[in-house]
Amino acid sequence: MASNNLSVLEALDTARTQWYHVKAIVIAGMGFFTDAYDLFCISTVSKLLGRLYFSDGNSTDPGKLPTNINNAVTGVALIGTLAGQLVFGWLGDKLGRKRVYGITLILMVICALCSGLSFGYSPKAVIGTLCFFRFWLGFGIGGDYPLSATIMSEYANKNTRGSFIAAVFAMQGVGIIFAGLVSMIVSHLFLTANPAPPFHEDHVLSTQRKADFAWRIVLMLGALPALLTYYWRMKMPETGRYTAIIVGNAKQAASDMGRVLDIEIQEEQEKLAMFMANNDYPIWSRKFYKRHGRHLIGTMSTWFLLDIAFYSQNLSQKDIFPVMGLTKKANDVNALEEMFLTSRAMFIIAMFGTFPGYWFTVAFIEKIGRFYIQLMGFFMMSVFMFIMGIKYDYLATKENRWVFAGLYGLTFFFANFGPNSTTFVLPAELFPTRVRSTCHAMSAAAGKAGAMVSAFGIQTYTLKGEKSKIKKAMIILAVTNMLGLLCTFLVTETKGRSLEEISGEDGSKDKAEEEMSNRGRRQGQET
């Protein structure tokens, strides 16, 4: 095994859990907190934007974002995220994890602040500015996915690696909770200061003019956690695996990791040649396809299918809340009250459905394993979505709304105690050091392609709140999850093994291939 050959890798694989690991989880996790907050807070303010900028004085209904504009506002950050994942993931392998880690954070801070600004007063100017900066915000967020996962996997020991990577990702759950909580607090404060009649009483006064500041404040506050983390992120040393295996500087790797782990590590520069030789093939080579092609198809397909369902749930929940009775009909509330009720409903679902699932994964991933948690999650999501789809007419009534809310919450729970967490963990473990960040980026980008299917496709079924269309959307998502379950069989379990053993960088795959080749040659000679 690799860990027996190179001291710096052995030290990382066998290190006891200590303060530095906790600090790394928090530093990497705050990026995910910011990611989730920025991506999901748009759901709490999109209805307010419709009332503020797309009201029709002759209409009997409050202003609503047109379908194409709603899809652009919620989906443009996902396009940016996809592009950012591919660019920063590739740069993470070429320039080093740490070197590009700070750039993503700076981009997130600047663009979160600018998302709340507008170059003009017209709806076109406001929405155009918002979409422009949310694209680049998404671009920065995209870089955080492969870099955070790769850094955490390369720092962690082999027995707790899955829990550590899952803990970084679990900060996404905290970010979703805060997106709901901050929107709730801001809208409540504005509502207290600016009371207004509901829409059916007064079409004009029901939309408070000062509400235009509320959505801007919510979006701009997304810059705060990223700003607070920047200093600590810049103080992190480059990962020992990158410095040793890719840069080829065993002395620097031993020095950096020795300081981090507070132990003495031998340099072993001469032993490094084997690892560099086993890391010499590019991602588009036949050797990569032969060794890792199936796994890459597995991680990309499962993340793609998962995100169709996961983002559909998150982006469409504002349209499904009225069915659950968690929000009132648009005509019965004013603009800020609608924002408050949407935020409160999102907060409740996140707190009791979304959030616990992440931490169940952290607790059980090293006991149950990635593979079985992913299978279970896809299966349970399919079951609950089939029930909600088939029985939607029965469940979407006032008497049964809490049953519907329970089933809806359980799909969130098993998404997170399931494939939403494991699709993030597995690509950080399955691939060699030289292409680890790129492969994670490709897998995550496939996920964002799925999220775009959800934002520009599935969401159109739920926007108008029509029962028949929501029912159809639920059944489509159930089928999507079953396909995800089948694609899970393309990946393998990584629990309890070193990264070098999993990827074959320790030479074990070469030896296995050589033995098979020799055996085939002997059998050919015998016949």
For each residue, the residues with C-beta under 8 A, 3 or more apart:
1: 4 5 498 500 501 506 508
2: 5 6 9 275 498 499 500 501 505 506 507
3: 6 9 10 13 14 158 498 500 501 506
4: 1 10
5: 1 2 9 10 271 274 275 506
6: 2 3 9 10 244 250 268 271 272 275
7: 10 11 254 265 266 267 268
8: 11 12 240 244 250 253 254 257 265 268
9: 2 3 5 6 12 13 240 241 244 498 500
10: 3 4 5 6 7 13 14
11: 7 8 14 15 257 258 261 263 265
12: 8 9 15 154 155 156 157 240 241 257 261
13: 3 9 10 157 158 498
14: 3 10 11 157 158
15: 11 12 18 21 157 261 263
16: 157
17: 21 22 157 160
18: 15 21 22 261 262
19: 22 23
20: 23 24 155 260 261
21: 15 17 18 24 25 155 156 160 164
22: 17 18 19 25 26
23: 19 20 26 27 232
24: 20 21 27 28 151 152 155 164 236
25: 21 22 28 29 152 164 167 168
26: 22 23 29 30
27: 23 24 30 31 229 232 233 236
28: 24 25 31 32 148 151 152 168
29: 25 26 32 33 148 167 168 170 171
30: 26 27 33 34 171 225 226 228 229
31: 27 28 34 35 104 105 108 144 148 171 226 229 233
32: 28 29 35 36 144 148 168 169 171 172 175
33: 29 30 36 37 171 172 174 175 178 225
34: 30 31 37 38 108 112 141 144 175 222 225 226 229
35: 31 32 38 39 108 141 144 145 172 175
36: 32 33 39 40 171 172 173 174 175 176 179
37: 33 34 40 41 175 176 178 179 182 221 222 225
38: 34 35 41 77 108 112 115 137 141 219 222
39: 35 36 42 77 78 81 138 141
40: 36 37 43 44 175 176 179 314 346
41: 37 38 44 45 179 182 183 218 219 222
42: 39 45 46 73 74 77 134 219
43: 40 46 74 179 314 315 317 318 342 346
44: 40 41 179 180 183 218 318 339 342 343 346
45: 41 42 48 49 183 214 215 218 219 339
46: 42 43 49 50 65 70 73 74 318
47: 50 51 64 65 318 330 338 339 342
48: 45 51 52 211 214 215 335 336 338 339
49: 45 46 52 53 54 65 73 126 127 215
50: 46 47 53 54 55 62 63 64 65 70
51: 47 48 54 55 62 63 64 206 207 211 335 338
52: 48 49 55 63 207 211 212 215 335
53: 49 50 63 123 126 127
54: 49 50 51 63 64 65 66 69 123
55: 50 51 52 59 62 63 203 207
56: 59 63
57: 203 204
58:
59: 55 56 62 63 203
60: 331
61: 64 199 330 331
62: 50 51 55 59 199 203 206 207 330 331 335 338
63: 50 51 52 53 54 55 56 59 207
64: 47 50 51 54 61 70
65: 46 47 49 50 54 69 70 73
66: 54 69 70
67: 70 71 460 463
68: 71 72
69: 54 65 66 72 73 127
70: 46 50 64 65 66 67 73 74 459 463
71: 67 68 74 75 455 456 459 460
72: 68 69 75 76 127 131
73: 42 46 49 65 69 70 76 127 130 131 134
74: 42 43 46 70 71 77 78 315 455 459
75: 71 72 78 79 452 455 456
76: 72 73 79 80 131 134 135 138
77: 38 39 42 74 80 81 134 135 137 138 141
78: 39 74 75 81 82 138 311 448 451 452 455
79: 75 76 82 83 135 138 448 452
80: 76 77 83 84 134 135 136 137 138 139 141 142
81: 39 77 78 84 85 138 139 141 142 145 448 451
82: 78 79 85 86 138 142 445 448 449 452
83: 79 80 86 87 138 139 142
84: 80 81 87 88 104 138 139 140 141 142 143
85: 81 82 88 89 142 143 145 146 441 442 444 445 448
86: 82 83 89 90 142 441 442 445
87: 83 84 90 91 139 142 143
88: 84 85 91 92 100 103 104 142 143 144 146 147 441
89: 85 86 92 93 143 145 146 147 437 438 440 441 442 444 445
90: 86 87 93 94 437 438 441
91: 87 88 94 95 99 100 143
92: 88 89 95 96 97 100 143 146 147 150 437 438 441
93: 89 90 246 434 435 436 437 438
94: 90 91
95: 91 92 99 100
96: 92 99 100 238 242 246 247
97: 92 100 101 147 150 151 154 238 239 242 437
98: 101 102 151 236 237 238 239
99: 91 95 96 102 238
100: 88 91 92 95 96 97 103 104 143 147
101: 97 98 104 105 147 151 233 236
102: 98 99 105 106 230 233 234
103: 88 100 106 107 140 143
104: 31 84 88 100 101 107 108 140 141 142 143 144 147
105: 31 101 102 108 109 140 144 226 229 230 233
106: 102 103 109 110 140 230
107: 103 104 110 111 136 137 139 140 143
108: 31 34 35 38 104 105 111 112 137 140 141 144 222 223 226
109: 105 106 112 113 223 226 227 230
110: 106 107 113 114 223
111: 107 108 114 115 133 134 136 137 139 140
112: 34 38 108 109 115 116 137 219 220 221 222 223 226
113: 109 110 116 117 220 223
114: 110 111 117 129 133
115: 38 111 112 130 133 134 137 219 220 222
116: 112 113 215 216 217 219 220
117: 113 114 129 133 216
118: 121 125 126 129 130
119: 125 128 129
120: 124 125 126 129
121: 118 125 126
122: 125 126
123: 53 54 126 127
124: 120 127 128
125: 118 119 120 121 122 128 129
126: 49 53 118 120 121 122 123 129 130
127: 49 53 69 72 73 123 124 130 131
128: 119 124 125 131 132
129: 114 117 118 119 120 125 126 132 133
130: 73 115 118 126 127 133 134
131: 72 73 76 127 128 134 135
132: 128 129 135 136
133: 111 114 115 117 129 130 136 137
134: 42 73 76 77 80 111 115 130 131 137 138
135: 76 77 79 80 131 132 138 139
136: 80 107 111 132 133 139 140
137: 38 77 80 107 108 111 112 115 133 134 140 141 222
138: 39 76 77 78 79 80 81 82 83 84 134 135 141 142
139: 80 81 83 84 87 107 111 135 136 142 143
140: 84 103 104 105 106 107 108 111 136 137 143 144
141: 34 35 38 39 77 80 81 84 104 108 137 138 144 145
142: 80 81 82 83 84 85 86 87 88 104 138 139 145 444 445 448
143: 84 85 87 88 89 91 92 100 103 104 107 139 140 146 147
144: 31 32 34 35 88 104 105 108 140 141 147 148
145: 35 81 85 89 141 142 148 149 424 440 441 444
146: 85 88 89 92 143 149 150 437 438 440 441 444
147: 88 89 92 97 100 101 104 143 144 150 151 437
148: 28 29 31 32 144 145 151 152 168
149: 145 146 152 153 165 168 169 424 425 427 428 440
150: 92 97 146 147 153 154 239 428 436 437 440
151: 24 28 97 98 101 147 148 154 155 236 239
152: 24 25 28 148 149 155 156 161 164 165 168 428
153: 149 150 156 161 165 428 429 436 499
154: 12 97 150 151 239 240 241 242 433 436 499
155: 12 20 21 24 151 152 164 239 240 260
156: 12 21 152 153 160 161 164 165
157: 12 13 14 15 16 17 160 161
158: 3 13 14 161 496 497 498 499
159: 366 496
160: 17 21 156 157 163 164 366
161: 152 153 156 157 158 164 165 429 499
162: 165 166 365 366 370 425 429 494 495
163: 160 166 167 362 363 365 366
164: 21 24 25 152 155 156 160 161 167 168
165: 149 152 153 156 161 162 168 169 424 425 428 429
166: 162 163 169 170 358 361 362 365 421 424 425
167: 25 29 163 164 170 171 362
168: 25 28 29 32 148 149 152 164 165 171
169: 32 149 165 166 172 358 421 424 425
170: 29 166 167 173 174 358 359 361 362 421
171: 29 30 31 32 33 36 167 168 174 175
172: 32 33 35 36 169 175 176 358
173: 36 170 176 177 350 354 355 357 358 359 416
174: 33 36 170 171 177 178 355
175: 32 33 34 35 36 37 40 171 172 178 179
176: 36 37 40 172 173 179 180 314 346 350 354 355
177: 173 174 180 181 347 350 351 354 355
178: 33 37 174 175 181 182
179: 36 37 40 41 43 44 175 176 182 183 346 350
180: 44 176 177 183 184 343 344 345 346 347 348 350
181: 177 178 184 185 343 347
182: 37 41 178 179 185 186 218 221
183: 41 44 45 179 180 186 187 218 339 342 343 346
184: 180 181 187 188 340 343 344 347
185: 181 182 188 189
186: 182 183 189 190 214 217 218
187: 183 184 190 191 214 336 337 339 340 343
188: 184 185 191 192 340
189: 185 186 192 193
190: 186 187 193 194 208 210 211 213 214 336
191: 187 188 194 195 334 336 337 340
192: 188 189 195
193: 189 190 210
194: 190 191 208 210 211 336
195: 191 192
196: 202 205 206 207 208 334 335 336
197: 201 202 205 206 334
198: 201 202 206 331 332 333 334 337
199: 61 62 202 203 206 330 331 332 333 334
200: 331 332
201: 197 198 206
202: 196 197 198 199 205 206
203: 55 57 59 62 199 206
204: 57 207
205: 196 197 202
206: 51 62 196 197 198 199 201 202 203 333 334 335
207: 51 52 55 62 63 196 204 211 334 335
208: 190 194 196 211 334 335 336
209: 212
210: 190 193 194 213 214
211: 48 51 52 190 194 207 208 214 215 335 336 339
212: 52 209 215 216
213: 190 210 216 217
214: 45 48 186 187 190 210 211 217 218 336 339
215: 45 48 49 52 116 211 212 218 219 339
216: 116 117 212 213 219 220
217: 116 186 213 214 220 221
218: 41 44 45 182 183 186 214 215 221
219: 38 41 42 45 112 115 116 215 216 222
220: 112 113 115 116 216 217 223
221: 37 112 182 217 218 224
222: 34 37 38 41 108 112 115 137 219 225 226
223: 108 109 110 112 113 220 226 227
224: 221 227 228
225: 30 33 34 37 222 228 229
226: 30 31 34 105 108 109 112 222 223 229 230
227: 109 223 224 230
228: 30 224 225
229: 27 30 31 34 105 225 226 232 233
230: 102 105 106 109 226 227 233 234
231: 234 235
232: 23 27 229 235 236
233: 27 31 101 102 105 229 230 236
234: 102 230 231
235: 231 232
236: 24 27 98 101 151 232 233
237: 98 256 257 259 260
238: 96 97 98 99 242 243 247 256
239: 97 98 150 151 154 155 242 243
240: 8 9 12 154 155 243 244 253 254 256 257
241: 9 12 154 244 245 246 253 433 499
242: 96 97 154 238 239 245 246 247 433
243: 238 239 240 246 247 249 252 253 256
244: 6 8 9 240 241 247 248 249 250 253 254 272 275
245: 241 242 248 272 275 276 279 433 434 505
246: 93 96 241 242 243 279 433 434
247: 96 238 242 243 244 252 253
248: 244 245 272 276
249: 243 244 252 253
250: 6 8 244 253 254 267 268 269 271 272
251: 254 255 267 269
252: 243 247 249 255 256
253: 8 240 241 243 244 247 249 250 256 257
254: 7 8 240 244 250 251 257 258 265 266 267 268
255: 251 252 258 259 265
256: 237 238 240 243 252 253 259 260
257: 8 11 12 237 240 253 254 260 261 265
258: 11 254 255 261 262 263 264 265
259: 237 255 256 262
260: 20 155 237 256 257
261: 11 12 15 18 20 257 258 265
262: 18 258 259
263: 11 15 258
264: 258
265: 7 8 11 254 255 257 258 261
266: 7 254
267: 7 250 251 254
268: 6 7 8 250 254 271 272
269: 250 251 272
270: 273
271: 5 6 250 268 274 275
272: 6 244 245 248 250 268 269 275 276
273: 270 276 277
274: 5 271 277 278 507
275: 2 5 6 244 245 271 272 278 279 500 505 506
276: 245 248 272 273 279 280
277: 273 274 280
278: 274 275 432 504 505 506 507 510
279: 245 246 275 276 432 433 434 505
280: 276 277 434
281: 285 287 288
282: 285 288 435
283: 288 435 438 439
284: 288
285: 281 282 288 289
286: 289 290
287: 281 290 291
288: 281 282 283 284 285 291 292 293 435
289: 285 286 292 293
290: 286 287 293
291: 287 288 504 509
292: 288 289 295 296 430 431 432 439 503
293: 288 289 290 296 297
294: 297 298 490
295: 292 298 299 430 431 490 491 492
296: 292 293 299 300 431 439 442 443
297: 293 294 300 301 490
298: 294 295 301 302 487 488 489 490 491
299: 295 296 302 303 423 426 427 430 439 443 446 491
300: 296 297 303 304 442 443 446
301: 297 298 304 305 446 484 487 490
302: 298 299 305 306 374 419 423 484 487 488 490 491
303: 299 300 306 307 419 423 427 443 444 446 447 450
304: 300 301 307 308 446 447 449 450
305: 301 302 308 309 450 480 481 483 484 487
306: 302 303 309 310 378 415 419 420 423 447 450 481 484
307: 303 304 310 311 447 448 449 450 451 454
308: 304 305 311 312 450 451 453 454 458 477 480
309: 305 306 312 313 381 385 411 415 454 477 480 481 484
310: 306 307 313 314 415 420 451 454
311: 78 307 308 314 315 450 451 454 455
312: 308 309 315 316 454 458 459 462 473 477
313: 309 310 316 317 408 411 412 415 477
314: 40 43 176 310 311 317
315: 43 74 311 312 318 454 455 459
316: 312 313 319 320 454 458 459 461 462 473
317: 43 313 314 320 321 345 346 349 408
318: 43 44 46 47 315 321 327 342 345 346
319: 316 322 462 463 464 465 470
320: 316 317 323 324 408 462 470
321: 317 318 324 326 327 341 342 345 346
322: 319 325 326 327 328 329 465
323: 320 396 401 404 465 470
324: 320 321 345 401 402 404 405 408
325: 322 398 401 405
326: 321 322 341 344 345 348 349 405
327: 318 321 322 338 341 342 345
328: 322 332 333 337 338 341
329: 322 332 333
330: 47 61 62 199 333 338
331: 60 61 62 198 199 200
332: 198 199 200 328 329
333: 198 199 206 328 329 330 337 338 341
334: 191 196 197 198 199 206 207 208 337 338
335: 48 51 52 62 196 206 207 208 211 338 339
336: 48 187 190 191 194 196 208 211 214 339 340
337: 187 191 198 328 333 334 340 341
338: 47 48 51 62 327 328 330 333 334 335 341 342
339: 44 45 47 48 183 187 211 214 215 335 336 342 343
340: 184 187 188 191 336 337 343 344
341: 321 326 327 328 333 337 338 344 345
342: 43 44 47 183 318 321 327 338 339 345 346
343: 44 180 181 183 184 187 339 340 346 347
344: 180 184 326 340 341 347 348
345: 180 317 318 321 324 326 327 341 342 348 349
346: 40 43 44 176 179 180 183 317 318 321 342 343 349 350
347: 177 180 181 184 343 344 350 351
348: 180 326 344 345 351 352
349: 317 326 345 346 352 353 354 405 408 409 412
350: 173 176 177 179 180 346 347 353 354 355 412
351: 177 347 348 354 355
352: 348 349 355 356 409
353: 349 350 356 357 408 409 410 411 412 413
354: 173 176 177 349 350 351 357 358 412 413 415 416
355: 173 174 176 177 350 351 352 358 359 416
356: 352 353 359 360 413 416 417
357: 173 353 354 360 361 412 413 414 415 416 417 418 420 421
358: 166 169 170 172 173 354 355 361 362 416 417 421
359: 170 173 355 356 362 363
360: 356 357 363 364 413 416 417
361: 166 170 357 358 364 365 373 416 417 418 421 422
362: 163 166 167 170 358 359 365
363: 163 359 360 367
364: 360 361 367 368 373 417
365: 162 163 166 361 362 368 369 370 373 421 422 425 495
366: 159 160 162 163 369 495 496
367: 363 364
368: 364 365 372 373
369: 365 366 372 373 493 495
370: 162 365 373 374 422 425 426 491 493 494 495
371: 374 375 422 488 491 492 493
372: 368 369 375 376
373: 361 364 365 368 369 370 376 377 417 418 421 422
374: 302 370 371 377 378 418 419 422 423 426 488 491
375: 371 372 378 379 485 488
376: 372 373 379 380 414 418
377: 373 374 380 381 414 415 416 417 418 419 420 422
378: 306 374 375 381 382 418 419 481 482 484 485 488
379: 375 376 382 383 481 485
380: 376 377 383 384 410 411 414 418
381: 309 377 378 384 385 411 414 415 418 419 477 478 481
382: 378 379 385 386 478 479 481 482 485
383: 379 380 386 387 478
384: 380 381 387 388 407 408 410 411 414
385: 309 381 382 388 389 411 474 475 477 478 481
386: 382 383 389 390 474 475 478
387: 383 384 390 391 407
388: 384 385 391 392 395 404 407 408 411 474
389: 385 386 392 471 472 473 474 475 477 478
390: 386 387 475
391: 387 388 394 395
392: 388 389 395 396 467 470 471 474
393: 396 397 467 471
394: 391 397 400
395: 388 391 392 400 401 403 404 407
396: 323 392 393 400 401 404 467 470
397: 393 394 400 401
398: 325 401
399:
400: 394 395 396 397 403 404
401: 323 324 325 395 396 397 398 404 405
402: 324 405 406
403: 395 400 406 407
404: 323 324 388 395 396 400 401 407 408
405: 324 325 326 349 401 402 408 409
406: 402 403 409 410
407: 384 387 388 395 403 404 410 411
408: 313 317 320 324 349 353 384 388 404 405 411 412
409: 349 352 353 405 406 412 413
410: 353 380 384 406 407 413 414
411: 309 313 353 380 381 384 385 388 407 408 414 415
412: 313 349 350 353 354 357 408 409 415 416
413: 353 354 356 357 360 409 410 416 417
414: 357 376 377 380 381 384 410 411 417 418
415: 306 309 310 313 354 357 377 381 411 412 418 419 420
416: 173 354 355 356 357 358 360 361 377 412 413 420 421
417: 356 357 358 360 361 364 373 377 413 414 421
418: 357 361 373 374 376 377 378 380 381 414 415 421 422
419: 302 303 306 374 377 378 381 415 422 423 484 488
420: 306 310 357 377 415 416 423 424
421: 166 169 170 357 358 361 365 373 416 417 418 424 425
422: 361 365 370 371 373 374 377 418 419 425 426
423: 299 302 303 306 374 419 420 426 427 443 447
424: 145 149 165 166 169 420 421 427 428 444
425: 149 162 165 166 169 365 370 421 422 428 429
426: 299 370 374 422 423 429 430 491 494
427: 149 299 303 423 424 430 431 439 440 443 444
428: 149 150 152 153 165 424 425 436 440
429: 153 161 162 165 425 426 494 499 502
430: 292 295 299 426 427 439 491 492 494 502 503
431: 292 295 296 427 435 436 439 440 503
432: 278 279 292 435 436 503 504 505
433: 154 241 242 245 246 279 436 499 503 505
434: 93 245 246 279 280
435: 93 282 283 288 431 432 438 439
436: 93 150 153 154 428 431 432 433 439 440 503
437: 89 90 92 93 97 146 147 150 440 441
438: 89 90 92 93 146 283 435 441 442
439: 283 292 296 299 427 430 431 435 436 442 443
440: 89 145 146 149 150 427 428 431 436 437 443 444
441: 85 86 88 89 90 92 145 146 437 438 444 445
442: 85 86 89 296 300 438 439 445 446
443: 296 299 300 303 423 427 439 440 446 447
444: 85 89 142 145 146 303 424 427 440 441 447 448
445: 82 85 86 89 142 441 442 448 449
446: 299 300 301 303 304 442 443 449 450
447: 303 304 306 307 423 443 444 450 451
448: 78 79 81 82 85 142 307 444 445 451 452
449: 82 304 307 445 446 452 453
450: 303 304 305 306 307 308 311 446 447 453 454
451: 78 81 307 308 310 311 447 448 454 455
452: 75 78 79 82 448 449 455 456
453: 308 449 450 456 457 458
454: 307 308 309 310 311 312 315 316 450 451 457 458 459
455: 71 74 75 78 311 315 451 452 458 459
456: 71 75 452 453 459 460
457: 453 454 460
458: 308 312 316 453 454 455 461 462 473 476 477
459: 70 71 74 312 315 316 454 455 456 462 463
460: 67 71 456 457 463
461: 316 458 469 470 472 473 476
462: 312 316 319 320 458 459 465 469 470 473
463: 67 70 319 459 460
464: 319 469
465: 319 322 323 462 470
466: 469 470
467: 392 393 396 470 471
468: 471 472
469: 461 462 464 466 472 473
470: 319 320 323 392 396 461 462 465 466 467 473 474
471: 389 392 393 467 468 474 475
472: 389 461 468 469 475 476
473: 312 316 389 458 461 462 469 470 476 477
474: 385 386 388 389 392 470 471 477 478
475: 385 386 389 390 471 472 478 479
476: 458 461 472 473 479 480
477: 308 309 312 313 381 385 389 458 473 474 480 481
478: 381 382 383 385 386 389 474 475 481 482
479: 382 475 476 482 483
480: 305 308 309 476 477 483 484
481: 305 306 309 378 379 381 382 385 477 478 484 485
482: 378 382 478 479 485 486
483: 305 479 480 486 487
484: 301 302 305 306 309 378 419 480 481 487 488
485: 375 378 379 382 481 482 488
486: 482 483 489
487: 298 301 302 305 483 484 490
488: 298 302 371 374 375 378 419 484 485 491
489: 298 486
490: 294 295 297 298 301 302 487
491: 295 298 299 302 370 371 374 426 430 488
492: 295 371 430
493: 369 370 371
494: 162 370 426 429 430 497 502
495: 162 365 366 369 370
496: 158 159 366
497: 158 494 501 502
498: 1 2 3 9 13 158 501 502 506
499: 2 153 154 158 161 241 429 433 502 503 505
500: 1 2 3 9 275 503 504 505 506
501: 1 2 3 497 498 504 506 508
502: 429 430 494 497 498 499
503: 292 430 431 432 433 436 499 500
504: 278 291 432 500 501 507 508 509 510
505: 2 245 275 278 279 432 433 499 500
506: 1 2 3 5 275 278 498 500 501
507: 2 274 278 504 510 511
508: 1 501 504 511 512
509: 291 504 512 513
510: 278 504 507 513 514
511: 507 508 514 515
512: 508 509 515 516
513: 509 510 516 517
514: 510 511 517 518
515: 511 512 518 519
516: 512 513 519 520
517: 513 514 520 521
518: 514 515 521 522
519: 515 516 522 523
520: 516 517 523 524
521: 517 518 524 525
522: 518 519 525 526
523: 519 520 526 527
524: 520 521 527
525: 521 522
526: 522 523
527: 523 524
